[in-house]
Amino acid sequence: MKETLQAYIPKLMGFSLNAGGILFPNWAANKAVKIFSTPRKGKIREKDLPFLEGSTQHKLKYQDIDIQTYIWEGEGPTVLFVHGWESNSARWRNFIKKFRRKKCRVIAVDAPAHGQSGSDIFNAILYAHCLEVVCKQYQPDMIVGHSVGGVSSIFLLSQIATVSVKKLVVMAAPSELPQIFGSFYRILGLKKHVSKGLEERFETRYKFKVADFSLQSFVKTLTIPGLVIHDEDDVVAPYIDGVNITQNWQGARLFTTKGLGHSLNSEVVTNEVCRFLLEE
């Protein structure tokens, strides 16, 4: 019964927005933006605290947002780990352990509205600007980004470009923003009069058209070596997204997995990332 109710909740929300949007378009658009930008989960679980408490923790600032960072010192190169939607820095536990064994200096960051970072909203562009602050503070040699973390990393290096790194790993990243918006519209069953208002607010706030937000276009400007990791069974970001990103990124190669899904949680992936960053 609970699962059935949860399945209907998005449609009920969409129905409310569609109906209310006829008479109150501004209210409906603003409410849609809020729903689209608010993660339902991603806070630190109690069982993850002992692992994260083994780091040195600092909060940086982007505008009025506190950005939580975790630092494990080492004499080797600095690797920054960037998680995705409704996650947090604890998702990198196995990666961090491996890179620490390699004597790397490891940095992890909680995205806005995730983990122990501030903000009530989240999106890829906001995340990218927070990452700019993190990169300026810690000067990472390499970045590993999962899902929207990969999207924000590419946006940072191609569109903001006030920082530079030697290598970038992008895992399970969706390539096209219109595709992400489209999935949201389908889940809620949003009508055009509501979805149009949402996109207009996004474009006004970030000075970037949704239709122009394309990773396969952005990566054409990148000159650093890249590793794109994507699973054939990813139902969140289709495998073709990884293929398209790789084909348009000179100097990148694609590492394909099967059966790992969107999370790419596997020692095989951890080892491949480590080999690419440290041994090539």
C-alpha positions as CSV (number, residue, x, y, z in Angstrom):
1,M,0.0,0.0,0.0
2,K,2.8,2.4,1.0
3,E,4.7,1.7,-2.3
4,T,1.5,2.3,-4.3
5,L,0.9,5.6,-2.6
6,Q,4.5,6.7,-3.2
7,A,4.2,5.9,-6.9
8,Y,1.1,8.1,-7.1
9,I,2.5,11.1,-5.2
10,P,4.5,12.6,-8.2
11,K,1.4,12.4,-10.4
12,L,-0.7,14.1,-7.7
13,M,1.9,16.8,-7.4
14,G,1.9,17.2,-11.2
15,F,-1.9,17.4,-11.3
16,S,-1.8,20.1,-8.7
17,L,0.8,22.1,-10.6
18,N,-1.0,21.7,-13.9
19,A,-4.4,22.8,-12.5
20,G,-3.0,25.6,-10.4
21,G,-0.8,26.8,-13.2
22,I,-3.8,27.8,-15.3
23,L,-4.8,30.5,-12.9
24,F,-1.6,31.0,-11.1
25,P,1.3,30.4,-13.6
26,N,3.9,32.1,-11.4
27,W,3.0,30.0,-8.4
28,A,3.1,26.8,-10.4
29,A,6.5,27.6,-12.1
30,N,8.1,28.6,-8.8
31,K,6.7,25.4,-7.1
32,A,8.0,23.3,-10.0
33,V,11.5,24.9,-9.6
34,K,11.5,24.1,-5.9
35,I,10.5,20.5,-6.5
36,F,13.1,20.0,-9.3
37,S,15.9,21.6,-7.2
38,T,15.2,19.9,-3.8
39,P,16.8,16.6,-3.1
40,R,14.8,14.2,-0.9
41,K,17.8,12.5,0.6
42,G,21.6,12.8,0.6
43,K,22.3,13.6,4.3
44,I,25.1,11.8,6.1
45,R,24.0,8.5,7.6
46,E,25.0,7.8,11.2
47,K,27.0,4.7,10.1
48,D,29.1,6.9,7.8
49,L,30.2,9.3,10.4
50,P,33.2,7.3,11.8
51,F,34.7,7.1,8.3
52,L,34.2,10.8,7.6
53,E,35.4,11.8,11.0
54,G,38.8,10.4,10.1
55,S,39.3,13.4,7.8
56,T,40.1,17.0,8.5
57,Q,36.9,18.9,7.8
58,H,36.5,22.5,6.6
59,K,33.6,24.6,5.4
60,L,34.2,27.0,2.5
61,K,31.8,29.6,1.3
62,Y,30.1,30.3,-2.0
63,Q,27.8,33.3,-1.7
64,D,25.7,32.4,1.4
65,I,26.3,28.6,1.0
66,D,28.5,26.7,3.4
67,I,30.4,24.0,1.4
68,Q,31.5,21.0,3.5
69,T,34.9,19.5,2.5
70,Y,36.8,16.5,3.9
71,I,40.6,16.3,3.6
72,W,42.8,13.2,4.0
73,E,46.4,14.4,3.7
74,G,49.1,12.6,1.7
75,E,52.3,13.5,0.0
76,G,51.1,12.4,-3.5
77,P,48.9,14.2,-6.0
78,T,45.6,15.7,-4.9
79,V,42.4,14.0,-6.1
80,L,39.0,15.6,-5.7
81,F,35.9,13.4,-5.5
82,V,32.5,14.9,-6.5
83,H,29.4,13.0,-5.8
84,G,26.0,13.1,-7.6
85,W,22.3,13.8,-6.8
86,E,21.0,12.6,-3.5
87,S,24.3,11.3,-2.3
88,N,27.2,12.6,-0.3
89,S,31.0,12.2,0.3
90,A,30.6,8.9,2.0
91,R,29.8,7.3,-1.3
92,W,33.5,7.5,-2.1
93,R,34.6,5.4,0.8
94,N,36.2,2.6,-1.2
95,F,37.8,5.1,-3.6
96,I,39.2,7.1,-0.8
97,K,40.7,4.1,1.0
98,K,42.4,3.0,-2.2
99,F,43.8,6.4,-3.1
100,R,45.1,6.9,0.5
101,R,47.0,3.6,0.2
102,K,48.6,5.2,-2.9
103,K,49.7,8.1,-0.6
104,C,47.4,10.6,-2.4
105,R,46.0,13.7,-0.8
106,V,42.3,13.2,-1.1
107,I,39.5,15.8,-1.0
108,A,35.8,15.1,-1.0
109,V,33.0,17.7,-1.1
110,D,29.3,17.6,-0.2
111,A,27.2,19.3,-2.8
112,P,24.8,22.1,-1.9
113,A,21.7,20.7,-0.1
114,H,23.6,17.4,0.5
115,G,25.6,15.9,3.3
116,Q,26.8,18.6,5.7
117,S,26.7,21.5,3.2
118,G,24.2,24.3,3.3
119,S,21.5,25.4,0.8
120,D,17.9,24.3,0.3
121,I,18.4,23.9,-3.5
122,F,20.7,22.1,-5.8
123,N,21.5,22.1,-9.5
124,A,24.5,21.4,-11.7
125,I,25.5,25.0,-12.4
126,L,25.3,26.0,-8.7
127,Y,27.3,22.9,-7.9
128,A,29.9,23.9,-10.5
129,H,30.4,27.3,-8.9
130,C,30.8,25.7,-5.5
131,L,33.4,23.4,-7.0
132,E,35.3,26.4,-8.3
133,V,35.7,27.6,-4.7
134,V,36.8,24.1,-3.6
135,C,39.4,23.9,-6.5
136,K,40.8,27.3,-5.8
137,Q,41.3,26.4,-2.2
138,Y,42.8,22.9,-2.6
139,Q,44.3,23.0,-6.1
140,P,43.4,19.4,-7.1
141,D,45.5,17.7,-9.8
142,M,42.6,15.4,-10.8
143,I,38.8,15.3,-10.4
144,V,36.5,12.3,-10.3
145,G,32.8,13.1,-10.7
146,H,29.8,10.7,-10.5
147,S,26.5,11.5,-12.3
148,V,25.6,15.2,-11.8
149,G,29.0,15.5,-10.1
150,G,30.5,14.7,-13.5
151,V,28.2,17.1,-15.2
152,S,29.2,19.9,-12.9
153,S,32.9,19.1,-13.2
154,I,32.7,19.3,-17.0
155,F,30.7,22.6,-16.8
156,L,33.3,24.0,-14.4
157,L,36.3,23.1,-16.6
158,S,34.7,24.1,-19.9
159,Q,32.4,27.0,-19.1
160,I,33.8,28.6,-16.0
161,A,37.4,27.6,-16.6
162,T,39.1,29.6,-13.8
163,V,40.8,26.4,-12.5
164,S,42.7,23.7,-14.3
165,V,43.4,20.0,-13.6
166,K,45.6,17.4,-15.3
167,K,43.0,14.6,-15.6
168,L,39.2,14.2,-15.3
169,V,37.1,11.1,-14.7
170,V,33.4,11.2,-15.5
171,M,31.2,8.4,-14.3
172,A,27.6,7.8,-15.4
173,A,27.0,11.4,-16.4
174,P,23.8,12.4,-18.2
175,S,24.8,14.3,-21.3
176,E,21.9,16.6,-22.1
177,L,20.0,18.8,-19.7
178,P,16.8,18.8,-21.8
179,Q,16.8,15.0,-21.2
180,I,17.0,15.5,-17.5
181,F,14.2,18.1,-17.5
182,G,12.2,15.8,-19.8
183,S,12.4,12.9,-17.3
184,F,11.2,15.2,-14.5
185,Y,8.2,16.4,-16.6
186,R,7.3,12.8,-17.4
187,I,7.5,11.6,-13.8
188,L,5.1,14.4,-12.7
189,G,3.1,14.5,-15.9
190,L,3.7,18.3,-16.2
191,K,2.0,20.2,-19.0
192,K,3.7,22.7,-21.3
193,H,2.4,25.8,-19.5
194,V,4.2,24.7,-16.3
195,S,7.4,23.3,-17.8
196,K,7.9,26.4,-19.9
197,G,7.7,28.5,-16.7
198,L,10.3,26.3,-15.0
199,E,12.7,26.6,-17.8
200,E,12.3,30.3,-18.1
201,R,13.2,30.7,-14.4
202,F,16.3,28.5,-14.8
203,E,17.5,30.5,-17.8
204,T,16.9,33.8,-16.1
205,R,18.8,32.8,-13.0
206,Y,21.7,31.1,-14.7
207,K,21.9,33.0,-18.0
208,F,22.0,29.6,-19.8
209,K,19.3,28.1,-22.0
210,V,18.3,24.6,-21.1
211,A,18.5,23.6,-24.8
212,D,22.1,24.7,-25.0
213,F,23.3,22.7,-21.9
214,S,25.0,19.7,-23.6
215,L,28.1,17.9,-22.2
216,Q,28.9,16.5,-25.6
217,S,29.3,20.1,-26.8
218,F,31.1,21.3,-23.7
219,V,33.8,18.6,-23.8
220,K,34.9,19.8,-27.2
221,T,36.8,22.6,-25.5
222,L,38.6,20.2,-23.1
223,T,42.3,19.4,-23.8
224,I,43.0,17.3,-20.7
225,P,43.0,13.5,-20.7
226,G,39.6,12.0,-19.7
227,L,38.1,8.7,-18.7
228,V,34.4,8.2,-19.2
229,I,32.9,5.3,-17.4
230,H,29.4,4.2,-18.2
231,D,27.3,1.1,-17.7
232,E,25.3,-0.5,-20.5
233,D,22.4,-1.1,-18.0
234,D,22.3,2.5,-16.6
235,V,18.6,3.4,-16.5
236,V,19.2,6.9,-15.1
237,A,21.7,8.1,-17.7
238,P,21.6,6.0,-20.9
239,Y,24.8,4.4,-22.1
240,I,24.6,6.4,-25.3
241,D,25.3,9.5,-23.2
242,G,28.7,8.1,-22.2
243,V,29.4,7.2,-25.9
244,N,28.5,10.7,-27.1
245,I,30.6,12.5,-24.4
246,T,33.6,10.3,-25.3
247,Q,33.3,10.8,-29.0
248,N,33.3,14.6,-28.7
249,W,36.1,14.8,-26.1
250,Q,39.5,14.7,-27.8
251,G,41.9,12.7,-25.6
252,A,39.1,10.8,-23.7
253,R,38.4,7.1,-23.7
254,L,35.4,5.1,-22.7
255,F,35.4,2.3,-20.1
256,T,32.2,0.2,-20.4
257,T,30.7,-1.9,-17.7
258,K,27.8,-4.3,-17.6
259,G,25.4,-5.0,-14.8
260,L,26.6,-2.3,-12.4
261,G,23.8,0.2,-13.2
262,H,24.1,3.9,-12.4
263,S,26.0,3.6,-9.2
264,L,29.0,1.9,-10.8
265,N,29.8,0.5,-7.4
266,S,32.5,-2.1,-8.1
267,E,36.2,-2.7,-7.3
268,V,36.7,-3.0,-11.1
269,V,35.7,0.6,-11.5
270,T,37.8,1.7,-8.5
271,N,40.8,0.0,-9.9
272,E,40.3,1.4,-13.4
273,V,40.0,5.0,-12.1
274,C,43.2,4.5,-10.0
275,R,45.1,3.1,-12.9
276,F,44.0,5.9,-15.2
277,L,44.9,8.7,-12.8
278,L,48.1,7.3,-11.3
279,E,49.6,4.8,-13.6
280,E,49.2,6.1,-17.2
